[in-house]
């Protein structure tokens, strides 16, 4: 699947849905850095794409960049609220609370 998406990108197709697919695919394969790269491009192209913000936060958290993950989920939460995406809103709220607990435990 990723190979086909990468070929589309190489041919000049570049849109939020393609970037989301690449980001999700790389995240599923365990390549959080590559996933974050594509998911960042996705949300640049469509800042209201709450599912992409959610996965971007996951990719960043996986890399250990909790501050960037928090920023992604905060932006994603705003996008989800503006777009009426209740499920993504709930999930990112939970992720942010987990980060808060982790931060509180480490201080």
QUIBEL-V649168 format. One record per residue. NEAR is the number of other C-alpha atoms within 10 Angstrom. D_FIRST is the distance of its C-alpha to the first C-alpha in whole Angstrom. Layout:
near: [NEAR & NEAR]
d_first: [D_FIRST & D_FIRST]
This chain:
near: [8 & 14 & 9 & 10 & 17 & 15 & 11 & 13 & 15 & 10 & 9 & 8 & 12 & 15 & 14 & 20 & 15 & 19 & 25 & 25 & 20 & 26 & 29 & 25 & 18 & 21 & 21 & 12 & 11 & 13 & 16 & 23 & 17 & 16 & 26 & 27 & 17 & 23 & 32 & 22 & 19 & 26 & 22 & 13 & 15 & 14 & 17 & 21 & 21 & 28 & 23 & 30 & 30 & 24 & 25 & 32 & 30 & 24 & 28 & 22 & 19 & 17 & 15 & 11 & 13 & 18 & 13 & 16 & 25 & 21 & 16 & 26 & 29 & 20 & 19 & 28 & 26 & 16 & 20 & 24 & 16 & 13 & 13 & 12 & 16 & 12 & 13 & 21 & 24 & 13 & 15 & 26 & 16 & 13 & 20 & 20 & 13 & 12 & 17 & 13 & 11 & 12 & 11 & 9 & 8 & 7 & 5]
d_first: [0 & 4 & 5 & 5 & 6 & 9 & 10 & 11 & 13 & 14 & 16 & 17 & 15 & 16 & 17 & 17 & 14 & 11 & 13 & 13 & 9 & 9 & 12 & 11 & 8 & 10 & 13 & 12 & 11 & 15 & 15 & 17 & 18 & 15 & 14 & 18 & 18 & 15 & 17 & 20 & 19 & 18 & 21 & 23 & 22 & 22 & 25 & 25 & 21 & 23 & 19 & 18 & 22 & 21 & 18 & 20 & 23 & 21 & 19 & 23 & 24 & 22 & 23 & 27 & 28 & 29 & 31 & 28 & 26 & 29 & 29 & 26 & 27 & 30 & 29 & 26 & 29 & 31 & 28 & 28 & 31 & 32 & 29 & 30 & 27 & 29 & 26 & 25 & 28 & 29 & 26 & 27 & 31 & 30 & 28 & 31 & 34 & 32 & 32 & 36 & 37 & 35 & 37 & 40 & 40 & 39 & 42]
